[in-house]
Amino acid sequence: MGFRKSFIVTVILSFCCLTSGKAFAECKDAYEAKGKNGTVYCISKVGMNWWSAFTWCEAQNMKLGDMNDLCYVSAEERWLGSTSDGSCPNIVNAYSGNVFTWTALAKSSTTAYVINPRTGSLNSFGKSDSGKYVICAPKK
């Protein structure tokens, strides 16, 4: 009887852990964008500045995506420092909107990189620009 109870408790706890993990992977009040590597990213529905982007991702139980999170498919398909279309191969066509989303990578003390999750191109904007969306990656 003791073994049976332990087994049932273990099954119930495992199920709870699995379902709670799935809830954290869902985007709350955000758009989902799926990378070629299978990772689901969350894109905000409103623009905000770079500093607010970190807080917003934390509220999603995620983190502001960096180039390794967002651009890596494989050793052959990854960000190589370019900013042209397709330079972030994992995220190309992950989202149909034509927006720029903040990344965690700062270019300088006043600018940071943004990614267009439709084209995979990168650019940089002033961190205080509140018109850019946010792309969050799962915490590892």
N, C-alpha and C positions, 0 to 999 in steps of 0.2 A: 504494500500500500504506500509506503514512503517513497519508493522509486517511482511509482505511477504519478503521485502528486508532484514530485520534482520534475518529471518529464512534462506534465501538463503545464506547470508554471514556466518551464523553459520555452515551450512552444508559444505560449501566450506572450511572454516577454519578447521573444524573437519577432513575432508578428507585429507587436507594438513598435519595436525599433525599426522594422522595415517600413511600416506605414508612416511613421513620423519622419523618417529620412526622405521619403518621397515628397512629403509636404514641404520640406525645406528646398527641394529642387524646383518647386513650382514658383512661377513669377507672380507675386502679388501686385495687382494694379500696375502691371508692366506687360510689354510685348515679349514673347518668347522668340529667340533666334537660335537655330540649331546649326552648329558648326559642322564642317565636313568630318571632324574627328568624333562626332556624336555628342559632344557637350552641348547642353542647353544653357544659353546666356539670357539674361534679362535686360531689356532695354526700357528705360524710363519713358513715360508718356508725356513728360514735360521737360523743358530745358532748365538747366541750372548751372552754376559755376563749378569749376574744378574742385574746390574745397568741399562744396556741398555734395558732390558726387560720391565721395568716400562715405559720408554719413548715410546717404540714401542706400548705397549698397549694403552697408552694415544692417540697416533696417530690413533688408531683404534676406538677411542671414547669408550674405555673399560678400565678395570683395570687388573693388574696382579692378577690372581686368588689365593685365599687363600684356606685353607682346608675346610672352611665352604662353599665357592662357589663351589669348585670342587668335594668334597667327599660326600656332604649331599644329601641323598635321603629321609630319614625319621629319626625319633628319634631312630629307631631300626637299620637303615642302614646308617652309617656315619663313619667317620674316628675315630678310637679309639686309635691312637698312634702307630699302627703296621706299618711295612714297607714291609711286604710280599705281594705276588700276591693277588689282591682283597681287599687290605686294604683301598683303596679308591673306594668304591663300585659304586658310581655314574658314574665314568669315565671309568669303565671296558668296553672294546670294543667300545669306542667312536671314536677311530681312528685306522686304520689298520696298520699304520707304527709302527716300533719298535724304538721309540725315547724317550728321556727324555725331559720333559718341565719344565722350572723354575716355581716355585710358589712364592708367596709373603712371605712365612714363612721362616725366617732366623733361622738356627740352632745355629749359633754363629756369631761372628763379621766377620768371613771369609768364612763361608759355609751357604748354603741354601738348602732347600728341592726341589727335582724334582719329578715329577710324570710321569710314563709311561702310556699314555692314552689308551694303548691296554690291558695291564695286570692289571692296577690299583695299581701297586707296587710303593713304594717310595724309594728314596735314597737321599743322600746329596752329593754335590759337592762344590768345591771352587767357590766363587762368581765371580772370574775373568775368569773362564772357558768359552770360547767363542763358544764352540761346542754344547751347549744345546739350544734346541728350546724354544719357549715361549708359554704359554697358557694363554689367556686373558678371563676374565669373564665380563658379562654385569655389568655396574654400577647400583647400586640399588637406 
